[in-house]
Amino acid sequence: MAANQPQQRTLISSAALNRPHGKIIYWTVLTLTIVVFTLVFLGPLYWMVSGGFKSAQEVLQNPPTLFPKDPKPETYKTAWSQLKIARLLFNTMYYAFGALAFQLVFDVAAAYAISKLRPVLGNLILAMMLATLMIPAAVLIVPQYLTVLDLPLLHINLIGTPWAIWLPTVANGFNIFLLKRFFDSIPEDLMSAAAIDGASPLRTLWSIVLPMSRPILGVVSIFAVVNVWKDFLWPMLVQPDTDKQPINIGINSLSQGVPQNVLIAALAISALPTIAIFLLFQRNIMSGLTAGSLKG
């Protein structure tokens, strides 16, 4: 029985790994790789956080110092009050969760319709949605700006309103594709059983599909929030009022005359929520992206 079991293929054979020199080389290379990649990814974060503890003179010092000579934690308190971080965070959360609500409603409806309702030319519509992912975001800036400047049919100017940030995020081809792929994995027997019981397509979506789709809904939610949180160019164009700007734009608008160490501290605070989201939900992200089948 053991001879018939497939052998697991690896980069290094078990025979080479069992040799004394093989183990030393393997663990040395593995340790160096982990250390190098850790420094590459965590180095900029450390530099930003430590810069907030330095004085303005030490931040501009050349060559730079690796550790703050005289740590100043009060710099973060100054950045919080001087750059109005609390208000900017509230604005950002308002835009992010508003965009999330619209995306969940419209993207779930689009993915469900293409996956389970099977409309005419549904595959062509999906292909056109995926084709939009190949268009650079910078190319869409001008047509999007002209659209929110004079909304077609209604002829409403959305500049300076939350709708200018929410509406362009609604139709997300990547999220629709993720949801559609997950919905395809839901057995048709469940859908047929719900139809026999008299459930409408909307009731089937609410009672059967959505409860089974929590992993992928969590992934889409995280992507939606992070995309709005880190966006810079579009909010800068459509939200000129500094009292209503998200945190990335607000810090930039209020940074005139602010010392460099205070500005770096404000940037570290603004990056903290997205880092916390990733650390808290990294397992949900991976499980949602790899979820594509159901075990019977």
C-alpha positions in Angstrom: 0.0 0.0 0.0 2.8 2.4 0.9 4.5 1.8 -2.5 1.4 2.9 -4.4 1.2 6.2 -2.6 2.5 9.2 -4.6 5.8 10.7 -3.5 5.7 14.4 -2.6 7.9 16.4 -4.9 10.1 19.0 -3.4 13.0 21.2 -4.5 15.4 19.1 -2.4 15.3 15.4 -2.2 14.9 13.7 1.2 18.2 11.9 0.6 20.1 15.1 0.0 18.4 16.7 3.0 19.3 13.9 5.3 23.0 14.4 4.6 24.8 16.6 7.3 26.0 19.2 4.8 22.6 19.2 3.1 20.8 20.1 6.3 23.3 22.9 7.0 23.0 24.4 3.5 19.2 24.1 3.6 18.6 25.8 6.9 21.2 28.5 6.1 19.6 29.4 2.8 16.1 29.3 4.4 17.2 31.5 7.3 18.9 34.1 5.1 15.9 34.2 2.7 13.4 34.8 5.6 15.7 37.5 7.1 16.2 39.3 3.8 12.5 39.4 2.9 11.6 40.4 6.5 14.0 43.4 6.3 12.7 44.3 2.8 9.0 44.4 3.9 9.4 45.6 7.5 12.3 48.0 7.0 10.2 50.9 5.5 7.6 50.5 8.3 10.3 50.6 11.0 11.9 53.7 9.4 8.5 55.4 9.3 7.6 54.6 12.9 11.0 55.4 14.3 11.1 58.7 12.4 8.1 59.8 14.4 10.2 59.4 17.6 13.1 61.5 16.3 13.5 65.3 16.4 13.2 67.4 13.3 16.9 67.9 13.1 17.6 64.1 13.5 15.1 63.2 10.7 17.0 65.5 8.3 20.5 64.3 9.5 22.9 62.8 7.0 23.9 60.1 7.4 20.6 59.0 9.0 20.5 57.4 12.4 19.2 53.9 12.8 17.7 54.4 16.3 16.4 57.7 17.7 19.0 59.3 20.0 16.4 60.9 22.2 13.0 59.3 21.6 10.1 61.8 21.7 6.7 60.0 22.0 5.0 63.4 22.3 5.5 63.9 18.5 2.7 61.5 17.9 0.4 63.5 20.2 1.4 66.7 18.4 0.6 65.0 15.0 -2.8 63.8 16.3 -3.9 67.3 17.3 -2.1 69.5 14.9 -3.1 67.6 11.8 -6.6 66.7 13.1 -6.1 63.0 12.7 -9.3 62.1 14.5 -11.5 64.0 12.0 -9.5 62.6 9.1 -9.9 59.1 10.3 -13.6 59.5 10.7 -13.9 60.9 7.1 -11.9 58.0 5.8 -14.0 55.4 7.6 -17.2 57.1 6.3 -16.0 56.9 2.7 -14.6 53.4 3.1 -17.6 51.8 4.7 -20.0 53.7 2.4 -18.1 52.3 -0.6 -18.2 48.8 1.0 -22.0 48.9 1.4 -22.5 49.8 -2.3 -20.0 47.2 -3.5 -21.6 44.4 -1.5 -25.0 45.2 -2.9 -24.2 45.7 -6.5 -21.2 43.4 -6.9 -23.0 40.5 -5.2 -26.1 41.1 -7.3 -24.0 41.1 -10.5 -22.0 38.0 -9.6 -25.2 36.1 -8.5 -27.0 37.0 -11.7 -24.1 35.8 -13.9 -23.4 32.7 -11.9 -26.8 31.4 -11.1 -29.5 33.2 -13.1 -27.5 32.7 -16.4 -28.6 35.7 -18.4 -28.2 35.9 -22.1 -24.7 36.9 -23.1 -23.7 36.5 -19.4 -20.2 35.2 -20.3 -19.7 38.1 -22.7 -20.6 40.6 -19.9 -18.2 38.9 -17.5 -15.4 39.0 -20.1 -16.0 42.7 -20.7 -15.9 43.3 -16.9 -12.6 41.5 -16.6 -11.3 43.4 -19.6 -11.6 46.6 -17.6 -8.9 45.2 -15.2 -6.4 45.6 -18.0 -7.0 49.3 -18.3 -4.6 51.4 -16.2 -6.4 53.4 -13.5 -4.7 56.6 -14.5 -6.4 56.4 -18.0 -9.9 56.4 -16.4 -9.2 59.6 -14.3 -10.3 62.1 -16.9 -13.6 60.4 -18.1 -14.5 59.6 -14.4 -13.9 63.2 -13.5 -16.0 64.5 -16.4 -18.8 62.1 -15.4 -19.0 63.2 -11.7 -18.6 66.8 -12.8 -21.8 66.5 -14.9 -23.7 63.3 -14.1 -25.3 62.0 -17.3 -29.1 62.3 -17.5 -29.4 63.9 -14.1 -26.9 66.7 -14.8 -25.7 66.9 -11.2 -22.3 68.0 -10.1 -21.0 65.5 -7.5 -17.7 67.2 -6.8 -17.2 67.7 -3.1 -19.8 65.1 -2.2 -19.2 61.5 -0.9 -20.9 60.2 -4.1 -17.9 61.2 -6.1 -15.9 58.7 -4.1 -18.5 56.0 -3.7 -19.9 55.7 -7.3 -16.6 54.9 -9.1 -15.9 52.1 -6.7 -19.2 50.3 -7.1 -18.5 48.3 -10.2 -15.4 46.4 -9.4 -14.6 43.7 -12.0 -12.1 41.9 -9.8 -14.5 41.6 -6.9 -17.3 40.4 -9.2 -15.0 37.8 -10.6 -14.1 36.5 -7.1 -17.8 36.4 -6.0 -18.9 34.7 -9.3 -16.2 32.0 -8.9 -17.3 31.3 -5.4 -21.0 31.2 -6.4 -20.2 28.7 -9.1 -18.9 26.3 -6.5 -22.3 26.2 -4.7 -24.1 23.0 -5.8 -27.0 23.3 -8.2 -28.9 20.8 -6.1 -29.3 23.3 -3.4 -30.5 25.9 -5.8 -33.0 23.4 -7.3 -34.2 22.3 -3.9 -34.9 26.0 -3.0 -36.8 26.5 -6.2 -38.9 23.4 -5.6 -39.7 24.8 -2.1 -41.0 27.9 -3.8 -38.1 30.3 -2.9 -37.6 33.2 -5.3 -34.1 33.9 -6.7 -33.8 36.8 -4.2 -34.9 34.6 -1.3 -32.4 31.9 -2.4 -29.6 34.5 -2.5 -30.5 35.8 1.0 -31.2 32.5 2.7 -28.8 30.1 1.0 -26.0 31.7 -1.0 -25.0 34.6 1.3 -24.7 32.5 4.5 -22.5 30.1 2.6 -20.4 32.9 1.1 -19.1 34.5 4.3 -15.4 33.8 3.5 -15.4 35.5 0.1 -17.6 38.3 1.4 -15.0 39.0 4.1 -12.3 39.1 1.4 -14.3 41.5 -0.8 -15.0 43.7 2.3 -11.4 43.9 3.2 -10.4 44.8 -0.4 -13.1 47.4 -0.6 -12.1 49.2 2.6 -8.3 49.1 1.9 -8.7 50.3 -1.7 -10.6 53.4 -0.5 -8.2 53.9 2.5 -5.1 54.0 0.4 -6.4 55.9 -2.6 -4.8 59.3 -3.1 -5.2 60.8 -6.6 -9.0 60.5 -7.0 -10.1 61.9 -3.6 -7.6 64.8 -4.1 -9.4 65.7 -7.4 -13.0 65.3 -6.2 -12.9 66.5 -2.6 -11.3 69.9 -2.3 -12.8 70.7 1.1 -10.2 70.0 3.7 -12.8 69.4 6.4 -14.2 66.5 4.3 -11.0 64.9 3.0 -9.8 61.4 3.8 -6.7 61.0 5.8 -4.2 60.6 3.0 -5.3 63.9 1.3 -6.0 65.7 4.6 -2.4 65.1 5.9 -1.1 66.4 2.6 -3.3 69.5 2.7 -2.5 70.4 6.3 1.3 69.6 6.1 2.3 73.1 5.1 4.8 74.4 7.7 4.6 71.2 9.7 8.0 69.7 10.9 9.1 66.6 9.2 9.1 64.4 12.3 5.4 65.4 13.0 4.5 64.7 9.4 6.2 61.2 9.6 4.3 60.5 12.8 1.0 61.4 11.2 1.8 59.1 8.2 2.6 56.3 10.7 -0.8 56.8 12.4 -2.6 56.8 9.0 -0.9 53.5 8.0 -1.8 51.7 11.3 -5.4 50.8 10.5 -4.6 49.0 7.3 -1.8 47.1 8.9 -4.1 46.1 11.7 -6.7 45.0 9.2 -4.2 42.7 7.5 -2.8 41.2 10.7 -6.3 40.5 12.1 -7.8 39.1 8.9 -4.9 37.6 7.0 -6.3 34.1 7.6 -9.7 35.2 6.3 -8.1 36.7 3.2 -6.2 33.4 2.3 -9.2 31.2 3.1 -11.5 33.3 1.1 -9.3 33.5 -1.9 -8.7 29.7 -1.9 -12.3 28.8 -1.2 -13.7 27.4 -4.4 -15.3 24.1 -3.6 -17.5 22.4 -1.0 -16.9 19.2 0.7 -19.7 16.8 0.8 
